[in-house]
Amino acid sequence: MSDWQIVIGLEIHAQLNTRSKIFSAVSTAFGAEPNTQASLVDLGFPGVLPVTNEAVYEKAVAFGLGVSAQINHRSVFDRKNYFYPDLPKGYQITQLADPIVEHGNVDIELADGSTKTIHITRAHLEEDAGKSLHEDYAGETGVDLNRAGTPLLEIVSEPDLRSAEEASTYARLIHKLLTSLDICDGNMAEGSMRCDANVSVRRYKNHPLGTRTETKNINSFRFLEQAINYEVERQIQVLESGGRVTQETRLYDPDRNETRPMRSKETAMDYRYFPEPDLLPVVIDDSYVEAIRERLPEMPDEKRERFERAFELTTEDAETLSTNRALADYFEQVATASEPRLASNWVRVELLGRVSKDNFDMAQVPIPASELATLINRISDDMISGKIAKTIFEALWNREASSVDAYIEAEGLKQVSDSSDLAPIVTSIIAANPKQAEQYRAGKTKLLGFFVGQVMKETGGRANPKQVNDLVRSELDATG
């Protein structure tokens, strides 16, 4: 592959998190029964007219500002004509010649620590189509039109990406921007963000760009990398065997880790674009844009830098905790009310571990930030040990407890820190294990952990570990 250059551009479809659809008042809530959230407007019945949802413009402008793009003060909707079972109107309302956002850019960090600028050609508004269902219908296809008319922002990059890893890094950054700006919930499993990968290969030096294929509707970053890598290898094999790459639309099958043809790749001419006759051009002014700029939240990179500075976190930890707005807000509440670096460890390891295991998002986390902060404070003030804290965390997560302090009191989990209580136990444990005591005094100092463990077992894990260490070491040395 060293003889080949990979050229990739991404089209990212972000579902805007408005309460209603782009041209009708129907709900966009996920999970409704099929075909219960599709109005006559969404289906394009004769005599009904679309009305643009202003909220989609606010979100599109916010994204444009977030990527330092040009905000066009005049934008126009067009009709893109094609037939597909999940598009009952026979056309999609989108933006072609006059989109709302053009000429933006973002910087991605490469594996070697350097940065690379990825240019964004445009970000335009459009409506989503419905969804074809295959799994539940043997030999047939069902159509769910709930998604028809859902507002999308399609973000089109220049072909600046040169590897699957770069493409994944760029897509992750766009995901972070979308969620931080509260434009899209970013739930790829539910289709809130989907990627189309335009891939071609060419010989190095001054060879012209190769014929590209478009692999559509990839819904995870891992699948995006796998699909691109497969398509690159496939195209190189075709060209090296003397064949030609066909310009076409392909689908990625994650079960087989392969792409396969879906249809020949259409051109703009095939779609017969023309201005949408039922919608006037939308015109916005500078004051509209500036009002949105003033309401923009903190950008992800700004938040990461602030976390590093204010909470003394490593760049890696701050990067993880600023991944999306909900996680960052949760962490900041915990860190402000407890010891920040301990808060970082608990949120990154324990909390995110359970979020991943239970396939939750941050909105479903059952532990209030205030209670996690209390749990961390009880470790800091030596009321409980780290081991007991994990037990309490599980009780909070499983909704077996609602208050850290009440649970500690009810279960008798308060840490034993009084030397007068611990010293007799230490003396008894050492007396009961004379062989190990002699081995320790003979130089096998690792046996200290054995005695500490015995004391912790005797106290049900409630003894203060540091104090136990000091007491055991002191007694063994004194009686040696």
Steps between C-alpha positions, in 0.01 A plus 500: 500500500802730522467562124151638544352817644163474675256788452197524729220749548220455752137603489365499855124510552412641842140482619421834660350461846193714444170395656318506165587423142654739251182581306219377727399507867530120543718371784854375434510281814682170444339163561134557407299224335565488123309751289344684796708819454453585133264779396349583162773765461774242558337270245453774240124471457346735244378831638725509809789746532826477698596771750866531604578438868706802613687291756689316225653830387615585850678165525651519153638848567643385835683218323632739237637729768653200679705409191593860404289478186329752277134546596297578189238765564280360223437127463262311275333159520499277194326182391717195444290258295539125529288194566546280804239317711582700815459833315127514427511854357734392224737785592706624793507865607864598541742784420728492197616829347435724801569316829497667839868422584811491277881499525572392856793311648607300804838375620548134588789359701692222327663198662844665498368801695488735202182672384332504161234737370194337344294733284121487507349577161148560627238412758147506367155436638274226371228258603563133572327218316316214668659169589481167319465198732630162388563288808141427604359428155616179332539573131331837538584855606306714746506880496490719813435865413545642852841634399370668183535875542741483793744794470855421393815705469722342234865591557719447192877499532756562229694184398776590747509171692771248417426198719220324683652617827491864390139457388402352837683777689322766293158334549558480876587869509183593309302279741654686794415838345141400427435379854687788666299753300178316591416457133473121489490234771766302309337161564638305207321179600168681451613658173541852638836522325591302190803516271537453125861433397616607153815299430741487206863400448763626258866444425727746675661804337284688252242240407141629468244411766361150467137401457325519835240284666261612771436263792180618668341511844790383719388532861811449714856628498639145504286401202612817322865397527425141400288601201764742369785252544303230321406735215860620460631145475222403259567792267875438498445133416266597214749748354808279544322216321436727201136583573317827550327629812131565436347820633224364721327515836588214734385367837719370782416164657665490845423129547708411195728805520447582135340759277266401219333688214167671568442699181688692232612842619266773380605851403326830571353481149328171586324658797348786294551758774288811489401765761226379734189686376315478834772671708636853467872571542596554865683825574681569827695809606814571701308561822345151475843340462656707778218414742575131443874561538442656841307192613762249386620271777865438576672316214647152572864610469436797728336271753789252484754775559297638791471154659878459475557839657225517764501136613868417431410209271719340238421587140383143439261501797367846415445389140296199613288706739422769244387249236139608518309772675299279735810315624697823540220666696464196726874481570524871571224477760679209671844661482378834635352333808783252570869435434538555121753230417311240702186618322675448167594142591152410621321651203738356240542152647199409712226713347594474132575131550143440614359728231677288239410168661129584531491680163369816666540860396572775752131593525434153646768506771316425827757660732462875547825693470450629856490145640814393313674808641384401850635148447840639398502734801436207735813334361699821539396550863580133583143413588501210251762307303523487123376141506190590699447801273469262205235302690306821563541602136339173392211556740446849360521376142252220562268743682536306824607825666424864433728663759866420567492613861174322580630177345827518696304547823240232428755236396758584766769567240680780680873439490676398822777755554544495878836345588365376831248289306744376238810429713355193683391351168847551352663341807266201479562445127879509543484262797289257299751492213847457661657331197413789269613748765844335518528495120417871489769577757744285303459733201187387317341844536234426237322304773389835638215478249397163644455645849322809371264276304423294809416811700278631219324163488448502875346848487284430197706738290414794725846563644696799375759333271774758556458483875502120490825505299664728754380297799603161353845625398554663838401190697703258285809720526455552874472130581780391271 
